[in-house]
Amino acid sequence: MVLVTGATGTIGRHLVEQLTRLGRPFRPLSGTRRGPRPRGGRGDLDDPASLAAALRGADQSLLNSGGAVPVEGERPTVRQWRAAIEAARTAGVSRVVRISACSGSTPIWPPERPPR
């Protein structure tokens, strides 16, 4: 089963449509308070309990969320991605794919601190 975060967003809604067409089992998760509640429920990448519950039974995760915005120190979205990846590891998820509609022209990592 695939967990799709950001299931009602720019990319997520298309991922959900495609998985439905393919007949793949998935659980949609959305943090937005707008629009219809996805059948998988609402979740929050800042809430470890909601991540653990959403990942229960998942073997793959499409980590789809907003892009990182420039701030001093660690970007909040990068912290969320790390938390989601760690929660997936703890849940025994075998594959996490990170995807975003973030502009490719804006670097999310400062040159002096490239990703590890």
C-alpha positions as CSV (number, residue, x, y, z in Angstrom):
1,M,0.0,0.0,0.0
2,V,1.2,3.5,-0.9
3,L,0.8,6.5,1.4
4,V,0.3,9.7,-0.6
5,T,0.9,12.8,1.5
6,G,-0.4,16.1,0.1
7,A,-3.1,14.1,-1.6
8,T,-5.4,17.0,-2.4
9,G,-2.6,19.4,-3.7
10,T,-1.2,20.4,-7.1
11,I,0.6,17.0,-7.7
12,G,-1.1,14.8,-5.1
13,R,-4.5,14.9,-6.6
14,H,-3.0,13.7,-9.9
15,L,-1.1,10.9,-8.1
16,V,-4.3,9.8,-6.4
17,E,-6.1,9.7,-9.8
18,Q,-3.3,7.7,-11.4
19,L,-3.1,5.2,-8.5
20,T,-6.9,4.8,-8.7
21,R,-6.7,4.1,-12.5
22,L,-4.0,1.6,-11.9
23,G,-5.9,-0.2,-9.2
24,R,-3.0,0.3,-6.7
25,P,-3.9,0.3,-3.1
26,F,-3.1,3.6,-1.5
27,R,-4.0,5.9,1.5
28,P,-4.4,9.6,0.7
29,L,-3.3,12.0,3.4
30,S,-3.8,15.8,3.4
31,G,-3.0,18.5,5.9
32,T,-5.2,21.1,4.3
33,R,-8.4,22.2,5.9
34,R,-9.9,23.3,2.6
35,G,-12.0,21.1,0.3
36,P,-13.2,17.6,0.9
37,R,-11.6,15.4,3.4
38,P,-9.6,12.7,1.7
39,R,-10.8,9.2,2.6
40,G,-7.4,8.5,4.2
41,G,-7.9,11.5,6.5
42,R,-6.0,14.6,7.5
43,G,-2.5,14.5,8.8
44,D,0.3,16.8,9.8
45,L,3.9,16.3,8.9
46,D,4.7,18.1,12.2
47,D,2.7,15.5,14.2
48,P,4.6,12.2,14.7
49,A,1.4,10.4,15.8
50,S,-0.5,11.3,12.7
51,L,2.4,10.1,10.5
52,A,2.7,6.8,12.4
53,A,-1.0,6.2,12.0
54,A,-1.0,7.1,8.3
55,L,2.0,4.8,7.6
56,R,0.5,1.8,9.3
57,G,0.4,-0.9,6.7
58,A,2.2,1.1,4.0
59,D,5.2,-0.3,2.2
60,Q,5.8,2.8,0.0
61,S,5.3,6.5,0.5
62,L,5.0,9.4,-1.9
63,L,6.2,12.3,0.2
64,N,4.5,15.2,-1.5
65,S,4.4,18.5,0.2
66,G,5.2,22.2,-0.3
67,G,8.7,23.3,-1.2
68,A,11.3,24.7,1.2
69,V,11.3,28.4,1.7
70,P,14.5,30.4,2.5
71,V,14.8,31.0,6.3
72,E,17.7,31.2,8.7
73,G,18.7,27.7,10.0
74,E,17.0,24.5,9.0
75,R,13.9,25.1,6.9
76,P,10.7,23.9,8.5
77,T,9.8,21.8,5.4
78,V,13.2,20.0,5.5
79,R,12.5,19.2,9.1
80,Q,9.1,17.8,8.1
81,W,10.6,15.7,5.3
82,R,13.2,14.3,7.7
83,A,10.5,13.4,10.3
84,A,8.4,11.8,7.6
85,I,11.3,9.7,6.3
86,E,12.2,8.6,9.8
87,A,8.6,7.7,10.6
88,A,8.6,5.7,7.3
89,R,11.8,3.9,8.3
90,T,10.3,3.1,11.7
91,A,7.1,1.8,10.1
92,G,9.1,-0.5,7.8
93,V,8.3,1.3,4.6
94,S,10.7,0.1,1.9
95,R,10.6,3.1,-0.4
96,V,10.0,6.8,0.0
97,V,9.8,9.1,-3.1
98,R,10.0,12.8,-2.4
99,I,8.3,15.0,-4.9
100,S,7.3,18.7,-5.1
101,A,5.9,21.3,-7.4
102,C,8.6,23.7,-6.0
103,S,10.3,25.9,-8.5
104,G,13.5,24.2,-9.8
105,S,15.2,27.5,-10.1
106,T,15.3,28.2,-6.3
107,P,17.8,26.1,-4.5
108,I,16.6,24.6,-1.2
109,W,20.1,23.8,0.1
110,P,22.6,26.6,0.7
111,P,25.8,26.1,-1.2
112,E,27.8,25.9,2.0
113,R,25.5,23.1,3.4
114,P,24.7,20.6,0.6
115,P,22.4,17.6,1.4
116,R,24.1,14.5,2.9
